[in-house]
Amino acid sequence: MEKANLIDGRAISQQIHSETKERVEALKQRGVQPGLVFVRVGEDPASKVYVGMKEKRSAEAGIHSTTKVLAETTTQEELLKLIHELNANPDVHGILVQAPLPGPISEQVIFSTVSPSKDVDGFHPENVGKLMLGDTTGFRPCTPAGVHELLIRSKVKTSGSQVVVLGRGNIVGKPMTAILCQKSDHANATVSLCHSRTKNIAEHCRAADIIIAAMGVPLFVKEDMVSEGATIIDVGVNRISDENAPKGYRLVGDVDFEKIQPKAGLITPNPGGVGPMTIAMLLQNTVLAAEKQTS
């Protein structure tokens, strides 16, 4: 794989982990041990893997993390009771409730109950509102914040650029749009938020200097949708059948990487692009929460 135009998410996330570790050490000098609690309901295999990765990275950064595992049959009231206890615990600086939650539980209610000052996922309405207003005192959702860092540290010019965000989800698409359209450094972009009802998506993409794909549709972005020299960020993680793969499937992004890489100015690999950044930004948010709560 030619690496000249790759945005290396693993290397950039490692830079952020090093910076986070220094801030953790500074907190420990003041007698503060940053604390992060993961809450997982049920035994969803993907959730178990994600939380395990986050625990490992937390330990490497010097953040004390614990995981509360609740049964699939847990009621919304029982989960809310746990969140209220964690909100009140001064040793817990960050709380992350792993999605998806079992059907009867409202993710919106749960995310709204986590204290905004401990909402290191950036999903509480107060933090969402601050993001929309350009108020930097809130927490930004980890994946779009990670994409933003990739652009900044790869020296991708956003000011005056045409950006297409594919996907209008609350976790990536909407906050990504809000981040890049702000009147601030490393933003000032003209952002088109495209989705399943957008007419002429290919036309929008061809006019873009930067494409951020977060639709959850395997290999959606094709070579003829990309202009020469565009920056391509692939957020998608999709499972497709592959009888030649050991597990009978393989993971692909939303971007047809092999065909588009030669045409792109810069492009994220998948895996190894956006994924590592999400955890890096989560731990950065946790340290920020600890700093704010103990200042």
C-alpha positions in Angstrom: 0.0 0.0 0.0 1.5 3.4 -1.1 1.7 5.5 2.0 2.5 8.9 0.6 -1.0 10.3 0.8 -2.3 8.3 3.9 -3.5 10.1 7.0 -2.1 7.8 9.7 -4.7 7.8 12.5 -2.7 5.4 14.6 0.4 7.7 14.6 -1.7 10.8 15.2 -3.7 9.2 18.0 -0.4 8.2 19.6 0.7 11.8 19.7 -2.6 12.7 21.5 -2.1 9.8 23.9 1.3 11.1 24.8 -0.1 14.6 25.5 -2.9 13.1 27.5 -0.5 11.1 29.6 1.5 14.2 30.5 -1.7 15.9 31.6 -2.6 12.8 33.7 0.9 13.0 35.4 0.3 16.7 36.2 -3.0 15.9 37.8 -1.4 13.1 39.9 1.1 15.6 41.1 -1.9 17.4 42.6 -3.2 14.2 44.1 -5.9 13.7 41.5 -6.4 10.3 39.9 -8.6 10.7 36.8 -11.5 8.3 37.0 -13.6 7.0 34.1 -16.5 4.6 34.4 -17.9 2.6 31.4 -21.5 1.3 31.7 -22.4 -1.6 29.5 -25.9 -3.2 29.5 -26.1 -6.7 28.1 -23.6 -8.8 26.2 -23.5 -7.3 22.8 -20.2 -8.7 21.3 -19.1 -5.4 19.6 -19.8 -3.4 22.8 -17.6 -5.8 24.8 -14.8 -5.4 22.3 -15.1 -1.6 22.2 -15.2 -1.2 26.0 -12.2 -3.6 26.3 -10.2 -1.4 23.9 -11.1 1.7 25.8 -10.2 0.1 29.2 -6.8 -0.9 27.8 -6.0 2.6 26.5 -7.2 4.2 29.7 -4.7 2.1 31.7 -1.9 3.0 29.4 -2.7 6.7 29.9 -2.8 6.4 33.7 -6.5 6.9 33.9 -8.3 4.6 36.4 -11.2 3.0 34.6 -13.9 0.6 35.8 -16.7 -1.1 33.9 -20.2 -1.6 35.3 -21.8 -4.5 33.5 -25.6 -4.7 33.8 -27.9 -7.6 32.7 -29.8 -7.4 29.4 -33.0 -7.3 31.5 -32.0 -4.1 33.4 -34.8 -1.6 33.5 -34.4 2.1 32.6 -35.1 3.0 36.2 -32.2 0.7 37.4 -29.8 2.2 34.9 -30.8 5.8 35.8 -30.2 4.9 39.5 -26.7 3.9 38.7 -26.0 7.0 36.7 -27.2 9.2 39.5 -24.8 7.4 41.9 -21.9 7.9 39.4 -22.9 11.6 39.0 -22.6 12.1 42.7 -19.3 10.2 43.1 -16.4 12.7 43.2 -13.9 10.0 42.2 -15.7 9.6 38.9 -14.7 12.3 36.5 -16.1 10.8 33.3 -19.0 8.5 32.5 -19.6 6.6 29.2 -22.7 4.6 28.6 -21.9 2.2 25.8 -24.5 2.2 23.0 -26.5 0.4 21.7 -28.8 -0.1 24.8 -31.5 -2.7 24.9 -34.8 -1.7 23.2 -36.9 -0.6 26.1 -34.2 1.8 27.3 -34.2 5.3 25.8 -30.7 6.3 24.8 -31.9 10.0 24.7 -33.1 9.8 28.4 -29.9 8.0 29.5 -27.5 10.4 27.8 -29.5 13.4 29.1 -29.1 12.1 32.7 -25.3 11.9 32.7 -24.0 15.0 34.3 -22.9 17.5 31.6 -19.6 17.9 33.5 -18.9 14.1 33.3 -20.3 13.6 29.8 -17.1 12.6 28.1 -19.0 11.2 25.1 -20.4 14.7 24.3 -24.0 13.5 24.0 -25.8 15.5 26.7 -28.1 18.2 25.3 -26.1 20.9 27.1 -22.8 19.9 25.4 -24.6 19.5 22.1 -26.0 23.0 22.4 -22.6 24.4 23.3 -21.1 22.8 20.2 -23.8 24.4 18.0 -23.1 27.8 19.6 -19.4 27.6 19.2 -18.9 27.5 23.0 -15.7 25.6 23.6 -16.4 25.0 27.3 -18.4 21.8 26.5 -17.3 18.3 25.5 -17.3 17.5 21.8 -18.4 14.0 20.6 -15.3 11.8 20.3 -15.4 10.7 16.6 -16.1 14.0 15.0 -13.6 15.6 17.3 -11.1 13.0 16.2 -11.8 13.7 12.5 -11.2 17.4 13.2 -7.8 16.6 14.8 -6.8 14.4 11.8 -7.5 17.4 9.5 -5.7 19.9 11.8 -2.6 17.7 12.3 -2.5 16.7 8.6 -2.5 20.4 7.8 -5.7 20.2 5.7 -7.0 23.6 4.9 -10.6 24.0 6.0 -11.1 27.7 5.8 -13.1 28.5 2.7 -13.1 24.8 1.7 -16.1 23.0 0.4 -16.8 20.0 2.7 -19.4 17.3 2.1 -20.4 15.3 5.2 -22.2 12.1 4.2 -24.6 10.9 6.9 -26.8 13.0 9.3 -26.5 10.9 12.4 -26.3 12.5 15.9 -23.0 10.8 16.7 -20.9 11.9 13.6 -22.7 13.7 10.8 -24.5 16.6 12.7 -21.7 17.4 15.1 -19.1 17.2 12.4 -21.1 19.8 10.4 -21.3 22.0 13.5 -17.5 21.8 14.2 -16.4 22.7 10.6 -18.9 25.5 10.0 -17.9 27.5 13.1 -16.3 30.9 12.8 -13.0 29.8 14.3 -9.5 28.5 13.6 -9.4 25.2 11.7 -13.1 25.6 10.7 -14.7 28.3 8.5 -15.7 25.7 5.9 -18.8 25.6 3.7 -20.4 22.4 4.7 -23.0 20.3 2.8 -24.7 17.7 5.0 -25.8 14.9 2.6 -28.0 11.9 3.4 -30.3 9.2 1.9 -32.8 11.8 0.6 -30.2 14.1 -1.0 -30.5 14.5 -4.7 -27.4 14.2 -6.8 -25.1 13.1 -4.0 -22.3 12.3 -6.5 -22.5 15.9 -7.8 -22.1 17.3 -4.3 -19.1 15.0 -3.7 -17.4 16.0 -6.9 -17.5 19.7 -5.9 -16.0 18.9 -2.5 -12.4 19.7 -1.3 -13.0 17.4 1.7 -15.4 14.4 1.9 -16.2 12.9 5.3 -18.1 9.6 4.8 -20.2 8.5 7.8 -23.3 6.9 6.2 -22.7 3.3 7.2 -23.1 2.0 3.6 -20.3 -0.3 2.5 -18.0 1.2 -0.2 -20.6 3.9 -1.0 -18.1 6.5 -2.2 -16.8 5.5 -5.7 -14.0 6.9 -7.7 -16.2 8.9 -10.1 -17.6 10.8 -7.0 -14.3 12.2 -6.0 -12.4 15.2 -7.5 -8.6 15.0 -8.1 -6.7 15.9 -5.0 -9.6 15.9 -2.6 -9.2 14.9 1.1 -11.2 11.7 2.0 -12.0 10.8 5.6 -13.7 7.4 6.0 -15.6 7.0 9.2 -17.7 3.9 8.2 -17.3 0.4 9.7 -19.3 -2.1 7.8 -19.3 -5.9 7.7 -19.6 -7.6 4.3 -19.6 -11.3 3.5 -16.4 -12.8 2.2 -16.1 -16.6 2.0 -12.3 -16.3 1.7 -12.0 -14.5 5.0 -11.4 -16.7 8.2 -14.6 -15.5 9.8 -16.7 -15.5 6.6 -16.8 -11.7 6.5 -14.5 -8.7 6.4 -14.8 -5.1 7.5 -14.8 -2.3 5.0 -15.4 1.5 5.2 -17.9 3.7 3.4 -15.2 4.5 0.8 -13.9 2.4 -2.1 -10.3 2.9 -0.8 -8.4 0.9 -3.4 -9.9 2.8 -6.4 -9.9 6.2 -4.7 -6.5 6.4 -3.1 -4.6 7.1 -6.3 -6.9 10.0 -7.0 -7.1 11.5 -3.5 -4.8 14.2 -2.2 -5.0 12.7 1.3 -7.1 9.7 2.5 -7.6 7.7 5.7 -7.0 4.0 5.6 -9.7 1.8 7.1 -8.8 0.4 9.6 -6.1 2.6 11.0 -7.7 6.0 10.2 -10.5 7.4 12.3 -11.0 4.5 14.7 -7.9 5.1 16.9 -8.8 8.8 17.1 -12.2 8.1 18.8 -10.5 6.6 21.8 -7.8 9.2 21.9 -10.4 12.0 22.1 -12.4 10.1 24.8 -9.4 10.0 27.0 -8.6 13.6 26.3 -12.1 14.5 27.3 -11.8 12.5 30.5 -8.6 14.4 31.5 -10.3 17.7 30.7 -13.2 16.7 32.9 -10.9 15.8 35.8 -9.0 19.1 35.3 -12.3 21.1 35.4 -13.8 19.3 38.3 -10.6 19.7 40.5 -9.5 23.2 39.5 
